[in-house]
């Protein structure tokens, strides 16, 4: 399990992840290039978060559904 510092650090960790995403988006918009996180990785992140939420609610281990193969 990954420990990001508990509840006290949650807001900081979230803010840093948003900052990194915005910085990457601006880099791509101003200089071209491909974002580090694309649509496929976004879908995967949402699927993992939804499965984790359902798992926490039910107390069961749940599979993460496979997404489409195209981005």
OpenMM code with the backbone's topology and positions (N, CA, C; nanometers):
from openmm import Vec3, app, unit

residues = "UNK UNK UNK UNK UNK UNK UNK UNK UNK UNK UNK UNK UNK UNK UNK UNK UNK UNK UNK UNK UNK UNK UNK UNK UNK UNK UNK UNK UNK UNK UNK UNK UNK UNK UNK UNK UNK UNK UNK UNK UNK UNK UNK UNK UNK UNK UNK UNK UNK UNK UNK UNK UNK UNK UNK UNK UNK UNK UNK UNK UNK UNK UNK UNK UNK UNK UNK UNK UNK UNK UNK".split()
positions = [
    Vec3(0.0840, -0.1186, 0.0000),
    Vec3(0.0000, 0.0000, 0.0000),
    Vec3(0.0881, 0.1245, 0.0000),
    Vec3(0.0466, 0.2243, -0.0724),
    Vec3(0.1189, 0.3498, -0.0793),
    Vec3(0.0615, 0.4444, 0.0254),
    Vec3(0.1489, 0.5044, 0.1041),
    Vec3(0.1054, 0.6014, 0.2048),
    Vec3(0.1509, 0.7392, 0.1595),
    Vec3(0.0571, 0.8252, 0.1297),
    Vec3(0.0901, 0.9596, 0.0833),
    Vec3(0.0868, 1.0623, 0.1951),
    Vec3(0.0869, 1.0166, 0.3183),
    Vec3(0.0910, 1.1083, 0.4303),
    Vec3(-0.0394, 1.1220, 0.5053),
    Vec3(-0.1374, 1.0416, 0.4693),
    Vec3(-0.2635, 1.0423, 0.5419),
    Vec3(-0.3490, 1.1635, 0.5111),
    Vec3(-0.4524, 1.1774, 0.5886),
    Vec3(-0.5515, 1.2834, 0.5684),
    Vec3(-0.4895, 1.4226, 0.5713),
    Vec3(-0.3894, 1.4414, 0.6572),
    Vec3(-0.3267, 1.5733, 0.6701),
    Vec3(-0.2588, 1.6183, 0.5408),
    Vec3(-0.2106, 1.5245, 0.4601),
    Vec3(-0.1389, 1.5580, 0.3370),
    Vec3(-0.2262, 1.5480, 0.2119),
    Vec3(-0.3485, 1.5026, 0.2281),
    Vec3(-0.4359, 1.4767, 0.1137),
    Vec3(-0.4501, 1.5984, 0.0226),
    Vec3(-0.4796, 1.7130, 0.0777),
    Vec3(-0.5002, 1.8343, -0.0024),
    Vec3(-0.3730, 1.8718, -0.0774),
    Vec3(-0.2581, 1.8592, -0.0117),
    Vec3(-0.1305, 1.8933, -0.0767),
    Vec3(-0.1029, 1.7978, -0.1933),
    Vec3(-0.1213, 1.6686, -0.1712),
    Vec3(-0.0969, 1.5699, -0.2761),
    Vec3(-0.1896, 1.5963, -0.3948),
    Vec3(-0.3150, 1.6239, -0.3684),
    Vec3(-0.4104, 1.6538, -0.4751),
    Vec3(-0.3681, 1.7795, -0.5510),
    Vec3(-0.3339, 1.8852, -0.4782),
    Vec3(-0.2944, 2.0111, -0.5420),
    Vec3(-0.1710, 1.9917, -0.6292),
    Vec3(-0.0755, 1.9147, -0.5830),
    Vec3(0.0453, 1.8898, -0.6619),
    Vec3(0.0149, 1.8103, -0.7890),
    Vec3(-0.0769, 1.7151, -0.7799),
    Vec3(-0.1096, 1.6376, -0.8997),
    Vec3(-0.1820, 1.7253, -1.0023),
    Vec3(-0.2691, 1.8140, -0.9561),
    Vec3(-0.3373, 1.9060, -1.0471),
    Vec3(-0.2363, 2.0024, -1.1077),
    Vec3(-0.1444, 2.0541, -1.0261),
    Vec3(-0.0411, 2.1454, -1.0751),
    Vec3(0.0411, 2.0782, -1.1855),
    Vec3(0.0811, 1.9536, -1.1641),
    Vec3(0.1610, 1.8821, -1.2639),
    Vec3(0.0824, 1.8626, -1.3933),
    Vec3(-0.0457, 1.8312, -1.3828),
    Vec3(-0.1284, 1.8111, -1.5018),
    Vec3(-0.1445, 1.9410, -1.5802),
    Vec3(-0.1680, 2.0516, -1.5102),
    Vec3(-0.1846, 2.1820, -1.5760),
    Vec3(-0.0531, 2.2245, -1.6423),
    Vec3(0.0580, 2.2036, -1.5733),
    Vec3(0.1884, 2.2373, -1.6292),
    Vec3(0.2139, 2.1591, -1.7576),
    Vec3(0.1812, 2.0314, -1.7576),
    Vec3(0.1993, 1.9485, -1.8756),
    Vec3(0.1079, 1.9948, -1.9890),
    Vec3(-0.0169, 2.0256, -1.9566),
    Vec3(-0.1108, 2.0740, -2.0573),
    Vec3(-0.0602, 2.2034, -2.1212),
    Vec3(-0.0118, 2.2959, -2.0393),
    Vec3(0.0413, 2.4221, -2.0923),
    Vec3(0.1648, 2.3989, -2.1778),
    Vec3(0.2494, 2.3059, -2.1375),
    Vec3(0.3687, 2.2730, -2.2153),
    Vec3(0.3272, 2.2269, -2.3551),
    Vec3(0.2290, 2.1403, -2.3603),
    Vec3(0.1821, 2.0886, -2.4896),
    Vec3(0.1142, 2.1970, -2.5725),
    Vec3(0.0364, 2.2820, -2.5080),
    Vec3(-0.0366, 2.3870, -2.5794),
    Vec3(0.0572, 2.4931, -2.6358),
    Vec3(0.1643, 2.5223, -2.5644),
    Vec3(0.2537, 2.6287, -2.6098),
    Vec3(0.3697, 2.5785, -2.6945),
    Vec3(0.4131, 2.4559, -2.6726),
    Vec3(0.5298, 2.4069, -2.7449),
    Vec3(0.5059, 2.2832, -2.8272),
    Vec3(0.3845, 2.2338, -2.8269),
    Vec3(0.3564, 2.1101, -2.8977),
    Vec3(0.3955, 1.9901, -2.8146),
    Vec3(0.3715, 1.8768, -2.8680),
    Vec3(0.4059, 1.7550, -2.7963),
    Vec3(0.2828, 1.6796, -2.7511),
    Vec3(0.3096, 1.5696, -2.6893),
    Vec3(0.2045, 1.4804, -2.6425),
    Vec3(0.1962, 1.4867, -2.4910),
    Vec3(0.0770, 1.5004, -2.4355),
    Vec3(0.0640, 1.5041, -2.2897),
    Vec3(0.1090, 1.3729, -2.2255),
    Vec3(0.1595, 1.3819, -2.1061),
    Vec3(0.1988, 1.2621, -2.0320),
    Vec3(0.0761, 1.1748, -2.0076),
    Vec3(-0.0334, 1.2352, -1.9684),
    Vec3(-0.1587, 1.1621, -1.9428),
    Vec3(-0.2527, 1.1848, -2.0605),
    Vec3(-0.2884, 1.0757, -2.1282),
    Vec3(-0.3793, 1.0863, -2.2405),
    Vec3(-0.5177, 1.0354, -2.2004),
    Vec3(-0.6070, 1.0283, -2.2974),
    Vec3(-0.7443, 0.9844, -2.2684),
    Vec3(-0.7471, 0.8430, -2.2112),
    Vec3(-0.6638, 0.7548, -2.2641),
    Vec3(-0.6607, 0.6174, -2.2143),
    Vec3(-0.6194, 0.6125, -2.0668),
    Vec3(-0.5162, 0.6864, -2.0306),
    Vec3(-0.4737, 0.6838, -1.8903),
    Vec3(-0.5783, 0.7489, -1.8008),
    Vec3(-0.6499, 0.8478, -1.8529),
    Vec3(-0.7586, 0.9089, -1.7762),
    Vec3(-0.8716, 0.8111, -1.7500),
    Vec3(-0.9109, 0.7370, -1.8543),
    Vec3(-1.0155, 0.6352, -1.8363),
    Vec3(-0.9714, 0.5289, -1.7357),
    Vec3(-0.8454, 0.4895, -1.7457),
    Vec3(-0.7940, 0.3883, -1.6531),
    Vec3(-0.7971, 0.4404, -1.5098),
    Vec3(-0.7568, 0.5651, -1.4898),
    Vec3(-0.7567, 0.6235, -1.3550),
    Vec3(-0.8978, 0.6279, -1.2969),
    Vec3(-0.9962, 0.6633, -1.3795),
    Vec3(-1.1351, 0.6682, -1.3328),
    Vec3(-1.1838, 0.5271, -1.2982),
    Vec3(-1.1514, 0.4288, -1.3825),
    Vec3(-1.1934, 0.2909, -1.3551),
    Vec3(-1.1329, 0.2393, -1.2250),
    Vec3(-1.0062, 0.2702, -1.2014),
    Vec3(-0.9403, 0.2276, -1.0771),
    Vec3(-1.0045, 0.2962, -0.9572),
    Vec3(-1.0307, 0.4264, -0.9679),
    Vec3(-1.0922, 0.5001, -0.8564),
    Vec3(-1.2326, 0.4475, -0.8265),
    Vec3(-1.3102, 0.4188, -0.9304),
    Vec3(-1.4451, 0.3657, -0.9087),
    Vec3(-1.4405, 0.2270, -0.8443),
    Vec3(-1.3496, 0.1424, -0.8915),
    Vec3(-1.3365, 0.0087, -0.8320),
    Vec3(-1.2906, 0.0184, -0.6871),
    Vec3(-1.1994, 0.1098, -0.6583),
    Vec3(-1.1516, 0.1278, -0.5209),
    Vec3(-1.2637, 0.1752, -0.4291),
    Vec3(-1.3466, 0.2659, -0.4793),
    Vec3(-1.4598, 0.3150, -0.4000),
    Vec3(-1.5584, 0.2017, -0.3717),
    Vec3(-1.5926, 0.1245, -0.4766),
    Vec3(-1.6847, 0.0122, -0.4564),
    Vec3(-1.6246, -0.0915, -0.3615),
    Vec3(-1.4957, -0.1147, -0.3725),
    Vec3(-1.4285, -0.2105, -0.2853),
    Vec3(-1.4346, -0.1639, -0.1401),
    Vec3(-1.4104, -0.0356, -0.1177),
    Vec3(-1.4162, 0.0185, 0.0179),
    Vec3(-1.5575, 0.0097, 0.0751),
    Vec3(-1.6570, 0.0311, -0.0112),
    Vec3(-1.7960, 0.0254, 0.0338),
    Vec3(-1.8412, -0.1167, 0.0666),
    Vec3(-1.7914, -0.2132, -0.0091),
    Vec3(-1.8380, -0.3514, 0.0074),
    Vec3(-1.7439, -0.4385, 0.0894),
    Vec3(-1.6181, -0.3928, 0.1056),
    Vec3(-1.5199, -0.4740, 0.1773),
    Vec3(-1.4682, -0.5911, 0.0961),
    Vec3(-1.4945, -0.5887, -0.0351),
    Vec3(-1.4516, -0.6974, -0.1230),
    Vec3(-1.3457, -0.6469, -0.2217),
    Vec3(-1.2618, -0.7400, -0.2656),
    Vec3(-1.1669, -0.7105, -0.3729),
    Vec3(-1.2438, -0.7171, -0.5038),
    Vec3(-1.2332, -0.6143, -0.5856),
    Vec3(-1.3066, -0.6093, -0.7118),
    Vec3(-1.2096, -0.5927, -0.8272),
    Vec3(-1.2411, -0.6522, -0.9412),
    Vec3(-1.1557, -0.6338, -1.0591),
    Vec3(-1.1767, -0.4953, -1.1175),
    Vec3(-1.0755, -0.4475, -1.1856),
    Vec3(-1.0877, -0.3218, -1.2597),
    Vec3(-1.1241, -0.3605, -1.4023),
    Vec3(-1.2376, -0.3108, -1.4509),
    Vec3(-1.2810, -0.3485, -1.5853),
    Vec3(-1.1793, -0.3045, -1.6902),
    Vec3(-1.1595, -0.3892, -1.7892),
    Vec3(-1.0711, -0.3541, -1.9014),
    Vec3(-1.1426, -0.2509, -1.9868),
    Vec3(-1.0696, -0.1513, -2.0284),
    Vec3(-1.1283, -0.0472, -2.1120),
    Vec3(-1.1087, -0.0785, -2.2590),
    Vec3(-1.1564, 0.0101, -2.3436),
    Vec3(-1.1376, -0.0078, -2.4871),
    Vec3(-0.9888, 0.0016, -2.5224),
    Vec3(-0.9502, -0.0600, -2.6310),
    Vec3(-0.8089, -0.0618, -2.6681),
    Vec3(-0.7640, 0.0648, -2.7391),
    Vec3(-0.8545, 0.1417, -2.7957),
    Vec3(-0.8182, 0.2661, -2.8627),
    Vec3(-0.8214, 0.3836, -2.7670),
    Vec3(-0.7408, 0.4864, -2.7962),
    Vec3(-0.7362, 0.6047, -2.7083),
    Vec3(-0.8438, 0.7037, -2.7417),
] * unit.nanometer
topology = app.Topology()
chain = topology.addChain("A")
for resn in residues:
    res = topology.addResidue(resn, chain)
    for name in ("N", "CA", "C"):
        topology.addAtom(name, app.Element.getBySymbol(name[0]), res)
